[in-house]
């Protein structure tokens, strides 16, 4: 079902780091993803770009009726208009010149039929046949997909001026979906971080999620899933409503950027193996339900589309072309590359200070943090503007953020309406409560530290983009960033061409041959995660059962990774790192389990 020439995509990165990535790469045929979390940020960026491209701009006020949806639609339509404009400019450029048209074709993978036709063109002599091929190639050029992302768990209720809750239709997730559905885009929406049945049901209101008379689906559904069962359950739920999944996007639970959603000890290779073995069953389960819905609605389902199948893609920690080749053994259609593009100024919006911090980052600088107010592990790097700002406010006795946007509000411990764990209101009240507790000073200090480390990622994840665009001043805008641990091995600023050549295995590798395999890195992260689970556990019967299941899944994954390690490596693939890693982590896992079992016996 893929409609695009490249075999990789650029996933969402924070709220701001990929906010305008499609404007920069879609005209070159590359697909990327915009976060829809922060509509107020999108409004600021829209104002910037309408001015830059001399487009009309009418402000949508913060208190406008259905403002969130309208701001999202307006921004996406602006991005779409700019991409089409830039795409047409590239199409009009001549061949045989050092320009973006040449770049468009030379970025394509070697196996692309379009790339092969382009190489034929370069060998042809001037004349009628060459002119005809130039015209044909130009007509087949198309932009990459301008995809969007919704974290389905971020579904805040909004209130009117009297403090009464607005209708469910105005919740963050539904308003975000509506904003996308009403846009001009013909692309994909990525649903991540959970399963929101009400949101998925809401899609039935928008015809663009169904096939038109030509058999096209203008708005495609992409599900980020943690395992095969999740894909099957969500896919069937949608199929009963006639909605088709265009792509299942699998991500390593821990070896990724941003929020980390650990699987139940099931390692990525095991997940991919199950998808490969059961892939055909997805369509056999979905297609009858989809056709039944179309029949009920009196619609015709095109016979030519009966054999379409969802794409299976994977992302999280991929570091070189050898690893891509290994992933392709699992019948993967496409890969996602995020964190390395944080070091590509042509692609992402990262302020100079933070980008330099990433360039220099070593293993000890990168860590799984507890700074997110969502209470979900958050991949982080030390010494960011956000960390410095937060520590300074704590030292001054003014912890917490004023919470100007309230996107991550969830706690009702002290208030009737939810507030954010990173907010000044929550932290001030919670610290006062801790001070009055009858516990030791050391225990008070430990609990207080847990409270004040929560940071405002709503604002801070967007500040890097605002700084680079000249909209905000760095001194007043602490920057947060959430790279995956893979960034340790990328230590320069790269051009777009250099990074894509690296992805496709063209030319010298951008990473050291000493870099451990992505599967080895994931193993280490999961054993560390299990160790923390054991340390934090109260060892209730339910927790003991969960720990034992996690351990069993992890052990099975280690054995499967060892099987992979005994295969022949692809060029640049550090398979030997897997064998040593498995042996070390098996010993470590046994030691953790011995201590755990002594406690429960």
Beta strands, then each sheet from edge to edge (+ up, - down):
strand 1: 8-9
strand 2: 32-35
strand 3: 146-151
strand 4: 187-192
strand 5: 219-225
strand 6: 245-251
strand 7: 311-315
strand 8: 334-336
strand 9: 366-369
strand 10: 378-381
sheet 1: 1+ 8+ 7+ 6+ 5+ 4+ 3+ 2+
sheet 2: 9+ 10-
end
